[in-house]
Amino acid sequence: MTDAPIADEPISFDVTDSEVVYEGVVWNVKRDTVAYGDGSMVREYIDHTGAVAVYAEDDEGRVLVIQQYRHPVRVRDWELPAGLLDHPGEDHLVAAKRELAEEADVEADEWEHLVTYNTSSGGSDEFLEVYRARGIRATASAFEREAEEADIVKRWVPREELVAAILDGRLHNSGLVVAVLAADAAARR
């Protein structure tokens, strides 16, 4: 046993075989054979491009949430403005600023990292980086949205109301849950 602070441990094992078993419109599914212990194991996972989300707060401490249809779970869920990285190596803060403008027609003066987490460590290599944005103002023009983004609903909600809705089981989007609870914990420190 160690007295070091608890932290995930980066480690890598030899991948003896890797193939794309499904090439999708947004993500691919990969199958890796990994040398592990005295043998090997095969794991399939979503090969994710990476993503960002924005926890935007106004001067009254309300949080900007958007509602949109999410087909895999068949829900119009409430979530943070968020999106995929447009290309490998894209600066995450640049992507967060773009997503806030595209999904909510607002921009911010102040930006800071809030939390980073992996969305499903057993099924995807996705890490979602969440930024906190303050000093919110409208963009010069509205973004033209399509598909499930065409009917986005925007709402400013007090953080305490979001915490209550999460704990009551009324909100389920992982990015929203993690960011709201992280911001709430940070405010209590």
C-alpha positions in Angstrom: 0.0 0.0 0.0 1.2 3.5 -0.8 0.6 6.9 0.7 0.6 8.5 -2.8 -2.6 10.4 -3.8 -5.0 8.2 -5.7 -4.7 8.6 -9.5 -5.2 6.5 -12.6 -2.1 4.8 -13.8 -1.2 5.2 -17.5 0.1 1.8 -18.8 0.4 0.2 -22.2 0.6 -3.4 -23.3 1.7 -4.7 -26.7 -1.0 -4.7 -29.3 -0.2 -7.7 -31.4 -3.1 -7.2 -33.9 -5.5 -4.3 -34.5 -8.2 -4.0 -37.1 -11.2 -1.8 -37.9 -14.1 -4.2 -37.8 -16.7 -1.5 -38.5 -16.2 1.8 -40.3 -19.0 4.2 -39.3 -20.1 7.6 -40.3 -19.0 9.2 -37.0 -16.9 6.5 -35.3 -15.2 3.2 -36.1 -15.2 0.1 -34.0 -11.7 -1.4 -33.5 -10.7 -4.9 -32.4 -7.3 -5.2 -30.7 -5.5 -8.3 -29.6 -3.4 -7.3 -26.6 -0.6 -9.3 -24.9 -1.6 -9.4 -21.3 -0.2 -11.5 -18.5 0.8 -15.0 -19.7 -1.5 -14.8 -22.7 -3.6 -12.4 -24.7 -7.0 -10.8 -24.8 -9.2 -9.4 -27.6 -11.1 -6.2 -27.0 -13.5 -4.2 -29.2 -14.1 -0.6 -28.6 -15.3 2.6 -30.2 -12.3 4.5 -31.7 -13.4 8.0 -30.8 -12.3 11.3 -32.2 -12.4 13.1 -28.9 -14.8 15.7 -27.6 -15.3 18.8 -25.6 -18.2 20.3 -23.6 -18.8 23.8 -22.1 -20.2 24.5 -18.7 -21.3 28.1 -19.3 -22.4 30.3 -16.4 -24.0 33.7 -16.5 -23.5 36.5 -13.9 -26.4 35.1 -11.8 -24.7 31.7 -11.5 -27.1 30.0 -13.9 -25.9 27.3 -16.3 -26.6 27.1 -20.0 -28.1 23.8 -21.0 -29.5 22.7 -24.3 -32.0 20.0 -25.2 -31.7 17.9 -28.3 -32.7 14.5 -29.6 -30.3 11.7 -29.0 -31.2 8.7 -31.1 -29.2 5.9 -29.3 -31.1 6.5 -26.1 -34.4 7.8 -27.7 -34.5 10.9 -25.5 -34.5 14.6 -26.0 -32.0 15.1 -23.2 -30.7 18.2 -21.5 -26.9 18.5 -21.9 -24.1 21.1 -22.1 -23.1 22.6 -25.5 -20.6 20.0 -26.7 -19.1 18.4 -29.8 -16.5 16.4 -31.5 -13.0 17.5 -32.3 -13.0 18.4 -36.0 -9.5 16.9 -36.7 -6.8 14.9 -34.8 -4.8 17.2 -32.6 -7.3 20.0 -32.6 -6.8 22.4 -29.7 -9.6 21.5 -27.2 -10.2 25.1 -26.1 -10.6 26.2 -29.7 -13.1 23.3 -30.2 -15.0 24.3 -27.0 -15.3 27.9 -28.2 -16.6 26.8 -31.6 -19.2 24.4 -30.0 -20.5 27.0 -27.6 -21.0 29.4 -30.6 -22.5 26.8 -32.9 -24.9 25.2 -30.4 -25.9 28.2 -28.3 -25.1 31.4 -30.2 -23.0 32.7 -27.4 -19.3 33.3 -26.6 -17.4 33.9 -23.5 -14.6 36.2 -22.2 -13.2 33.8 -19.5 -12.3 30.1 -19.9 -10.9 27.5 -17.6 -10.6 23.8 -17.5 -13.2 22.2 -15.3 -12.9 18.4 -15.6 -11.8 15.7 -18.0 -13.2 12.2 -17.9 -13.4 9.0 -20.0 -17.0 8.3 -20.9 -16.8 4.5 -21.0 -13.4 3.1 -20.2 -14.4 -0.4 -21.2 -16.1 0.5 -24.5 -14.5 3.6 -25.9 -11.3 5.5 -25.9 -13.2 8.8 -25.7 -12.1 11.5 -23.2 -14.4 14.4 -22.8 -12.8 17.7 -21.7 -15.2 20.1 -20.0 -14.4 23.9 -19.9 -16.1 26.4 -17.6 -17.0 29.6 -19.5 -17.9 33.0 -17.9 -18.5 36.5 -19.2 -21.2 35.2 -21.6 -22.5 37.3 -24.5 -24.4 36.7 -27.7 -22.4 36.0 -30.9 -22.7 38.6 -33.7 -24.9 36.2 -35.7 -26.8 33.0 -35.1 -25.4 29.7 -36.4 -27.5 27.8 -38.9 -28.2 24.4 -37.5 -29.4 21.1 -39.1 -30.4 17.5 -38.2 -30.9 17.0 -34.4 -29.4 20.4 -33.8 -32.1 22.2 -35.8 -34.6 22.2 -32.9 -32.2 22.8 -30.0 -33.9 24.3 -27.0 -31.7 26.6 -24.8 -32.3 27.3 -21.1 -30.4 29.0 -18.2 -30.9 26.9 -15.0 -29.5 27.5 -11.5 -26.8 25.0 -10.6 -28.7 23.9 -7.5 -31.7 23.0 -9.6 -29.5 20.9 -11.9 -27.9 19.2 -8.9 -31.4 18.3 -7.6 -32.6 17.0 -11.0 -29.5 14.8 -11.3 -29.9 13.4 -7.8 -33.6 12.9 -8.4 -32.8 10.9 -11.5 -34.4 13.3 -14.0 -31.2 14.2 -15.9 -28.9 11.5 -17.3 -26.5 13.0 -19.8 -23.0 12.0 -18.6 -21.3 15.3 -19.6 -23.9 17.3 -17.8 -23.9 15.1 -14.7 -20.1 15.1 -14.4 -19.7 18.8 -15.0 -22.5 20.0 -12.8 -21.4 17.8 -9.9 -17.7 18.9 -10.4 -18.7 22.6 -10.4 -20.8 22.1 -7.3 -18.0 20.3 -5.5 -15.5 23.0 -6.5 -17.9 25.7 -5.2 -18.1 23.9 -1.8 -14.3 23.6 -1.4 
